Amino acid sequence: MLASHATPIRTALAMIQPQKLDAMDALGWVPNASVTVLSYEDGRWTTELVGMADHLAELKTVLPANV
């Protein structure tokens, strides 16, 4: 388990998809305190879950549209 901020999570997602890092904005934002699950097996990363925030209910954060 690793706790992190949104930008490092988005960077990791861009690297394993594989996408160029300059296309990272297309990945969208992950809410604060959300759950993202990445798995590594047989030399390969897979994305299991990204930005799940059901446990936060009305406390879920979103990135403002003007950012």
LINURFEN-V680554 format. One record per residue. N is the residue number from 1. RES is the residue in three letters. NEAR is the number of other C-alpha atoms within 8 Angstrom. Layout:
n: [N,N]
res: [RES,RES]
near: [NEAR,NEAR]
This chain:
n: [1,2,3,4,5,6,7,8,9,10,11,12,13,14,15,16,17,18,19,20,21,22,23,24,25,26,27,28,29,30,31,32,33,34,35,36,37,38,39,40,41,42,43,44,45,46,47,48,49,50,51,52,53,54,55,56,57,58,59,60,61,62,63,64,65,66,67]
res: [MET,LEU,ALA,SER,HIS,ALA,THR,PRO,ILE,ARG,THR,ALA,LEU,ALA,MET,ILE,GLN,PRO,GLN,LYS,LEU,ASP,ALA,MET,ASP,ALA,LEU,GLY,TRP,VAL,PRO,ASN,ALA,SER,VAL,THR,VAL,LEU,SER,TYR,GLU,ASP,GLY,ARG,TRP,THR,THR,GLU,LEU,VAL,GLY,MET,ALA,ASP,HIS,LEU,ALA,GLU,LEU,LYS,THR,VAL,LEU,PRO,ALA,ASN,VAL]
near: [2,3,4,6,7,10,6,8,10,13,10,8,11,14,10,9,6,7,9,8,8,5,9,12,6,5,9,7,9,10,13,8,6,10,9,10,8,9,8,8,6,4,5,6,9,8,9,8,9,9,10,9,11,5,4,9,7,4,5,9,6,7,7,5,4,3,4]
